[in-house]
Amino acid sequence: MDTPEEDIDESSLADEAVGPELPSVEVLESRPTLEDLDPRIRTGSTPGSVERNFDQYRLGPGDGIFVSVQRFPDLSFQATLDQQGNVILPIEGAVSLEGLTLNEAENRIRAVYNQYVVLSEVRSVGLANALQGVPYQVSEVELNRRIVPNYQALRANDPRNYRVPDVTLTLTAQRGVEVIMLGEIERPGLYPLETPRVTAALLAAGGARSTADLREIRIQRRLPDNSVIEKTVDLYTPVRDGLPFPEERLENGDIVIISRLDPAQTQDYDVNFVTRSTLAQPEILVRVINYPRGSVGGQRLPNGSTFVDALVGNAARGGNGIGIPLNQANLSSVALIRFDPEQGEAVVTKLNAKEAIHGDPTQNPPLRDNDVIVVGRNFINRITFAIDTITQPFQDILSFVLFFDGIFDRDIF
C-alpha cells in the first residue's frame, strides 16, 4: 500500500548536482473530502461573506452553465441545474450550486476538483547546471506529480493556492423568473417573466395606478442565508427626462413593491404625466350616473383622459350607451366624485360641463380610475346627503365602488 510522500523542498533543487537519485514520491493513502475543507470553501464562498450585491446573479433550477477547466478538458462540462439545484460534475457526481453567484459556484467546483487533481511539475536533477549552460540529457529530466494534502492549501483561504486555478463558469441560459408584484398596481399577484426587468414586471401587472409613486419601487430579495436585501429603483426620472430605464435584473422569488404616493411629496411629481406614460395602467373605468335615465354605466377611457373626454365619449357617436346626452343633460350641474384613500371618504367636486367643453381648464380635471360623474343638481344633492349620512366613511375603494354600482337597487332616491 502507498504511504504519504515526504515533503519536498523546492528551494533545494538549485543546489542539486547531476547524478543523485530523486527522493521517492509516494501517493497519499486517502484523499481529503469536502468535510475536510474550510466551510467557506465547501459552501462555495471565498474568504469574506455572502455577496449581498443586487448585481450578483444567483444560480437556480433551470439555469444553464458551461464550466471550462484549463489544461483538464475532461473536467469541463455543460449542464442545466435540476429541480434541486444540482449539476453532475465529472468524477464527483451531483453538486449543489443553487443560490450561489457565478464566482461562488466557480469556487465550489474548484474545491471539489481539488480532491482529485493536482498539478504536474517538471523537475531536472541538473537544474543548477542547466542554469549555468551545462548540457544534460533528456533522460535526466523526470515528470513528477507532487501530491499533497490539498485541504491544507485550501485552509489558507487564498484562492491562489488552489491546485486547479483555472476554472471558469459561464451562464449559458437563464431560468424562467417568477416575481410577486404588490402595491399600487392594477393587478397584484405572482407573474412569470420572459424579460426579468422591473418595467416588464410592471406592465405584466397591468401598469401603475395614479396613486403610485414611480420614484420609489422597492425590490426585496431573499439570500441563501435567509437574510433579505432591498433596493429602490426610480422609474419616474427616466420617463420624465427621456433616459434609459434602470437595467435591474429580477431573480426568481423577488418581491416588487410599488409605493403609494405621499400627498406631501408631490411637488416634483407630475401625476398627470405618469398616467399618460406607458408605465401606467392603459385604461381607467369611470362610472357615469344620469338620473333622468335611471342608469349607472361604466365607461372605459384611455388613462390620462379628462372630464370632457368622458362627457363627449359616447355622445359624439349619437348619445347611445352610457354617455351623457349633451342635448338633454343639465351641463351646468355635474359632479365628479372621487375616493380619497388617505381620508377614507368620497370627495365631491362640482363642475360646469359647459365651461369645460368650451375650454376652461379649471373645469376639466384629469380623471382617475373608479371616478364617478353625476349629472343633475337634485341628484347630486341626494347622493351627497347619502354619502354623508349613510356610508361615511368608506372602508376602502371596493365599498366605494359597490355603493355606486347598487345605487338604484337601494331605492333611496
Number of C-alpha atoms within 10 A of each C-alpha: 6 10 11 14 16 14 11 12 7 8 7 8 15 15 12 16 14 15 9 9 9 12 10 9 17 16 16 15 10 11 16 17 15 17 9 15 21 20 13 19 23 20 19 24 21 20 13 8 8 16 16 15 11 17 12 13 17 21 25 25 20 19 19 19 20 15 20 19 19 14 12 12 10 11 16 17 16 16 16 21 21 17 11 13 19 19 22 16 18 12 11 12 9 12 16 20 25 20 18 25 22 20 19 23 24 21 26 24 25 24 27 22 21 25 20 16 15 16 14 12 10 9 15 23 21 22 19 16 17 14 10 8 9 10 10 15 8 8 7 12 14 13 10 15 14 16 20 19 14 22 22 15 18 22 16 13 16 11 18 11 14 22 22 22 16 14 20 18 21 14 15 13 12 18 18 16 18 19 21 19 24 19 18 20 25 23 18 19 14 16 15 14 18 13 13 21 17 24 17 14 23 24 18 19 19 17 25 26 27 26 20 22 23 26 17 18 21 19 22 19 21 17 15 12 8 8 9 11 13 16 14 13 19 15 20 22 14 13 17 13 8 9 11 10 16 13 12 15 13 24 23 20 14 17 21 25 20 25 19 17 19 11 9 6 9 11 7 6 16 11 18 17 14 23 27 16 17 14 20 23 25 20 19 22 18 20 24 23 27 21 18 11 10 9 13 20 17 18 18 17 19 15 24 24 20 19 22 21 16 21 21 17 18 17 17 13 10 12 16 11 14 21 23 26 20 16 9 9 16 16 22 16 18 23 25 21 20 20 22 14 13 9 12 15 20 22 14 18 12 16 20 17 24 17 16 20 17 11 12 13 14 10 20 20 17 16 27 24 21 20 20 24 26 22 22 18 16 11 19 22 12 13 18 16 12 14 19 13 10 9 15 13 15 20 13 15 17 11 13 24 17 10 16 18 16 11 17 14 10 9 7 9 11
